[in-house]
Amino acid sequence: MVIFGASGDLTKRLMVPALYNLSRTGLLPQHFALIGVDRAQGTAESWRAHLLDMLKSFVGNADAGFEIDRIDEEAWTRLADRMSYVQGDLTTADVYQKVRASLDEAESSQGTQGNAMFYLAVASQLFGTVVDRLGEAGLTDEEVGEGKRSHWRRVVIEKPFGHDLESARELNARILRTLTEDQIYRIDHFLGKDTVQSIMAFRFANGLFEPIWNRDRIDHVQITVAETVGVERRGKFYEQTGALRDMVPNHVFALLSMVAMEPPTGFGAASVRDKKAEVFAAMPAASPEWAVRGQYRAGTVLSKPVRAYRDEPDVAPGSNVETYVAMRLEIDNWRWAGVPFYLRTGKHMPQRITEIALRFKQAPSAVFQDTPITSLRPNWLVLSIAPEEGISLQFEVKCPGPVVDLAAVKMDFRYNDWFPKEPNVGYETLIYDVMIGDQTLFVRADTVEQTWRIVQPVLDAWAAQKPDFPNYDSGDEGPKAADELLRRDGNCVWRPVKSSPARKA
């Protein structure tokens, strides 16, 4: 495994901890080597020491997102002993000759048999350049020598894959000149979460839910990805990206596809990816009239004062970049026609929540006409992705006593109640799948282009309009216009990100 961008935050906080977990659970291959490549000065020894320091910072740190009780020295040593480091400029050809030499050394010392996975943990503007250089150096070739001995070469590409439809098409065309589609692993770490993957099992392994998973029974779907953090140290990146590009065509659409896809013929990569692609092919482009953007001003999040987006480091004082997005979409097929899908994602929200909520159509209330009950609350099925992982079903029951009255109750399933909690950063499954050549959880070229096609009209409209920013307080649930977005469809409101009398679902 070769990581380009070995000194970056992604490598330190996510990639190497995931490899450590694979080592700890016995899933790291016996014949394995890790080669770090970066322009930063360093040696294998200094790189290992820096990564170990980062891993030690997770011990007992509940805020780290990857808390561990202690470091398994044997698991770490098994990984650390196989690390090497290549220093150089990723845009120049000579560094790739050094990578070739390191791969040859790994094949000799660790028995890797010429197989290699290249992970591009670098800025998106370098994706095409690195792939070009790999191809020019012959490092993506899968057949070598007179006997045509085969081995595999795979390239993992992080998001954002392009910044609009045109750039996504150009990047696809560029990397496909060097690689074949089965060598490309476009990664979205949301799909590495067990709860996201379990959506398919929940739907297709239970005869109870799939028959009502359609427009006849479902009123609408809400997908929420709310974060309490601001842009933190990512001001330069965010100024070029914004919430829509950063979250919707990848993370949020990944969740949508799992909920909306048709049953595949099997769990093979081709079958599952075909069904996901069909979802986006059936989705009309988003209308700017049904999209809302926001930017946070100063406020209070989790009882702590926080600054406005325009006061963040590396952010322009008059920036018009959005930190919140809400939009309404539809899928024009037999299962979903007429069912609105409401999406929202934002920073400096009241709580960190990622959930998919399906609201079922309400039952008729005529049977209760001679009782104090004037209306019925809707039934909700909620798939919780973070921070708590689980599934809940809300329905009505009669309150005890002689008077006919109803109460909304929940049946809750929590993963932690049933399964042991293991340290996990979300990349373990994805890295392992690349190693075994399973592309099920990775995004195909046509799907990338379809998702950008859907949001492109909104990007174009927003580029031509100057917004009235900032328009929501940090710690609030977003701009008021997002509430109006749902009210236009009738008596419908967002599910609360926090408990609030003013925002009951």
N, C-alpha and C positions, 0 to 999 in steps of 0.2 A: 504494500500500500504506500503510495506516494502522495503526500499532502503538500500542495502548492499553497503557500501562505501559512507556513508552519509556526510563525511567531504571532499570528493574529488571535483575536479574541475568540473566534469560532473554534479554532483548534484547541486553545487552552481550556475553555469553559465547557465545550460540548464534545468535540471529536475524540480527544484523548481520554476523558472520563468515560465515554462510551466504549472505547477499546479496552480500558481497564475493567469495565463491567463484563465485557465479553471474556476477558481473561479470567476474571473471578468466577464466572459461571461455567467455564470450560468450553465456551463456544469459539474462542480464538483458535484458528487452525494451528496445528502443530508446526507446519512449515509456513512460517509467517515472518515478515520483516517490515519495519516501518521506516520510511525515508522522509524526512522533513526537508522542504525546499523553501528558502526565503532569501530576500535580499539583505536581511539583517545579519550583522556579523555574529558569529557564534560557532560552537563546536557541538558534537554529539553530547559531550559531557555537560556543557552549560545548558543545552536545550533540555536534556533529561532533568537536570536540577530545577530548572524553571517550571517545568510541567509538574514535577513532584510538589513543589511549593504551592502551586495552584490546587492540586488535589488535596493537600493537607488543609487548605483553607476551607474545604467543604466539611471537615470533621466537626460535628456538632453545630454547624451553622444552618439554622432552620430557614434563613432567608436566602440561602444560596440556590434554591431550586433543585439541589442534588445533595441532600444531607446524608452523611455516612457517619457511623459510630467510630470507626477506626479504619486505617488503611491495611488491607490485606497485603502484607509484605511479599508473600510468595507470588501473588497475582501481579503485583506491580513489577517485581523483578523479572518475571516471565516476559512482560511487555518491554520493560526498559532495556533489557539485554539485547533486544533485537532492533534498537533504534540507531539510526545514523542521520547525519545532517549534511545538506548541500547548500552552500551559500552562493548566491549569484542573482543577477538581474533576470527576471522571468521573460523579459522581452528579447533577450539575446540568445543566439544559438549555442554558445559554449556551455551554458548551464545545463542544457539537455544532454550534452555529451557526458557531463559529470553524472547526470541522472542515469544514463545508460550504464556507466561504469558501476554505479551503486547497485543497479538491478542485477548486473552480472555477478557482483560480489554476493548479493542476497541469494541468487540461484545456487551459487557454489556453497555458501555457508549454511543456508537455511533450507535448501531443497525446494525452492518455490516453483521450479519447473518452467520458468519464463512467464508465469501468469502475473499480471500487474493490474492494479486498480489505481487510477489517478483521480485524486479528489481536488477540485478547484475551489479552495476556500479563500478566494481572492475577490477583489472588486470586479463588478460585472463587466466593466469595460475591458478587462483582461481575458475574458472567457474565450473570445475568438482568437486572440493572439496566442494564448497558451496551447489551444488545440492545433492551430497552424504549426507552431514550433514542434509539438509532439509528432505531428505527421511528417514534417520535414526531416526530423531526426530518425524516422522509421520506428518510433516507439509505439505506434498504434497498430503496426502490422501484426497479424495473428498467425502468419505462416513464415517460417524461416528455414534456411539451410537447404541442402540438396534433397534431403529426404522429406522436405515440407512438413517438418514436425510442427504440429499445431499447439498453440497455447492461446489463452484469451487475454485481451486488453480492453478494459472498461474505463469510461470517463464519467465521473459524477460532477454535475453542474448545479450549483446553488442558485437560489432565486436572488434578484429578479431576473427572469429570462426575458430580456428586452424591457423597454419602458413604454412601448405602445405596439400597435399591430404591425406597423411597418418594420420597426426594429426587431421584433420577434421573428418576423419572416426572414429578415436579412440574417439574423444570427442562426436560425435553423438552416438556411441555405449554406451559410459559411461552414458550420461544423459538419454538415452532411457531405461536404466535399472531401473531408478527411476520414470521417467515421461513418459506420453504418448505424441505422436506428437501434439495432440490438446491442450496440456498444455504448449507447448514450443513456445515462441515468439522471434525469432531471428530478432533483430531490425537493420534496416539501416535507419538512419535519413534522407537520401536523399529522401526516399519515403514518408516522411511526408510533403514535400513541395507541396503546392497546384499546382504549375506549372507542377511538375512531374506527379501528379495524373491526371491533366487535359489532358495529352497526349492521354489517352484512349478516353476521351470525344471528343477531337479534331478529332481523327481518325474515331471513330465509330459512332459519331452522325452527321457526315457531309458526304453526298453522293458525295461531290466534290473531296475529297482527297483520300479516301481508294481505289478507282479504279486505281489510278496511283501510289499506294504505293507498288511497286514491281520492279523486275529486268528488266521489259520491259521499264520502264520510269526513274528509278533511276540509276545514274552512280556510285555513291558511297556515303557513310555516314561518316561524321567526328564528333567525340564526344570529346569535350575539357573540362577538368576541370583544370583551371589554378588558382594558388594562388599567391598572392603577399607576403605572410608571409613565413618565413623560418620554421625551426623546433621549434623555440622559446624555451620553457622549456621542450621539449619532447625528448631531446637528447638520454636518456637511452632507451626510447621506440623505437625511430626511428632506433637506431643502431641495434636493434633486428628485425626490421620490414622492413623498406625501402618503397619506393613509390609504388612498384608493390603490395606487400602484403597489404599495408595500404589502397590502393584506388581501384585497378582494380577488384579483384574478388567480391567486394561488391558494392561500390558507382558507379563506371563506368559501371559495368555489370548491375546494377539496371536500369540505364538509357537506356542501350542497349536493355534490355528485353522489356521495354515499347514501344520502337520504332519497334522492330522486331516481337513481338508476333502476333499470329493469333487472329482473333476476338473470344472472349469467348462466350459461350452460355448465359451468364449472368454475373453480377458483384458479384456473390457469391465467397467466398474465394477459394473453391475447383476448380471452373472453371477457374478463373484468374490464380491461381498458376499452374494449369496443363499446360496452354498455355505458361507461362514463362519457365517452365521446358522443354517444347518441344524445345524452342529456343536453349538452351544450349546442349540438347541431340543431336541436329543436327549440332553443331559447332565442327569441327575438332580441335584437340589440336593445340595451337599456335606453330609456328615454330620459333626457336631462330634466324633464318636468317631474320625473319620479325619483330624483336623486337630490340629496341634501348633503352639504359639507359644513364642517365647523372647525374652529380653532380655539384651543383653550386659553383663557386668561388666568391670572393668578387666582388662587383659592386655597382650599384645604382638602387634602386627600389622606384618609386614614389618620385623622387628627393632627396632621402635620401641614404647616403652610408650605405651599409650592409656588414657583414663579410661573409667569405666563410663557407661552411658547416663544414669543418674540424676544424674551429676555434670556433664552437658553444660549449656551455657548455655540458659536458658529452658525447662528441663525440671524438673518437680516432683520433689523429693527422694524421694518414695515412689511415683513414677509406675508404673502398670501397663500402659503402652503397649508393644506388642510390636515388636521390631526384627528378628524372624525368624519365618517361617511355613513350614510344610510341610503338605501335604495330599495325600490320595488321591482321585482322581476317576475316573469311568467315562463312556463314551459309549455309549448304548444304541441302536446301529444295526447294520446287517449287517456293516459293515467292522470295527467296534471292540468289539462286545459281549464282555465278559469280559476285556478288556485294561486293566490299571490304568494310569492316568496319574499319576505322582508329581511334584509340583511343590514347589520350595523356593526361597526367596529370603531373604537375610539381610545384615545389615551387620556390619562388623568381622570378616569371614571371612578365612581365610588368604591367599587369592588372589582377584583379580578374574576371574571366569569367567562367561560366559553360553554355555550349550550345550544342545542337544537331543540326547539319547542314546536310540537305539532298541536294545533288547536282543532278539535273536532267540532263538527256542526252541532248546534244545540238541539236538544230534544224539544218537542212541542210542549207548551206549558198548560194546555187546556185541561189536562187531567187534574190540575191543582187549582182550578178556578174557584172552588168553594173553600179555599184555605187562605191563610195569610200570605202565601207565597205568590208574588207577582211576576217573578222572572227566575230563570234557572241560570246558574253559572256554567260556563263551558267546561268541557273535559279537556285536560291537557296531558299529553305524553311528552316528557322532557328527558332528553339524552344529555347528561352532564359530562363534559369533557374535562373541565378544569374549574377550580382547583380540586374539588371533589369529583370523583369519577363514579358515575352510577346512572340509574334510570328510575324515574318516578312517574306514577300515573295518578292524576287527580280526578276524583269523581264525587258525586253527591250521595249522601246517605241521610236517613231520617234521624233527627235528634231524638234522644230518649224523652219520654213524657207523653201526655195525652194530646198535646197540640201538634198538628202536622207542621213541622218545620224541617228545613234541610240544612246540612252543613257540608262544606267541601273538605274532603279528607284525601290523604295521599298514601299510596303504597310505595315505599322507597326501597330500592336496592342499591347498596354501596359496595364497590369492589373491595374496599379495605375490610369489610365485614366478612367476606367470604374467601378472599385470597390473600396470601402473605404479601406484605408490601416490600418490594425490592427497590433499591436505588436505581433510578433510571433517568436519563436525560432526553430520551425520545429518539436517539439516533442508533441505538443498539440494533433494533430489528432491521433498519434500513441498511446499515453497513453490512450486516450479516447477509441480507438479501442480495446485495451487490456481489459479495464473495461467491454466493452459490448461483448467481445468474438469474435471479427471480425479479422480473420487472413489474410485477403486479402493482406495487405501491408507488411507481414512478410515472411521470407524466410524459405522454407521447407528443410528438411534434404537432400533429393536427389538433390535439386538445389545447395546447399552448396558444395556437393561433385563434382557435374559436373563443377562448376566454378573453383574449384581448379584443377580438371583434365585438364582443358583447359590451365591453365598457368603453370602447373608443369614442362613441358619440358624447358620452359624459365628459371624457377628457378634453375633447375638442371644444365643447360648450364652455367648460370651466376656464380653459385657456383664454377664451375671448371675453370673459366677464370678470370684473373686479368685485370680489366678495366683501361683505361688511364684517370684517374680522377685527378682534376676536368676538365670538358670539355665544360662548358658554363658559361658565365658571369651572375651574378645576374642582373636581369632587362632585359635579353635577352629572346628569345622565345624558348630556348632549344638548344641542340647540333646540329651541322650541319648534322650529320648522320640521324637525324629525317627528314630533308628535302629530303635527298636522298631516304629515305624509300618510299616516295610518288612518286618521279621522276621515280623510277623503274617501276611503273605502267603506265608510259607515261607522258603526259603534265598535271601533277596534282601537286598542292601545297597546303600546309596548309592554312586555313583561318587565317588572321592576328589576333594575340592577341592584337596588337595595330596597329594603322594606320602607315604603313611603305611603301614607294615606292618600296622597294625591295621585298615585300611580298604581292603582290596583289592576291586575290583569283581568 
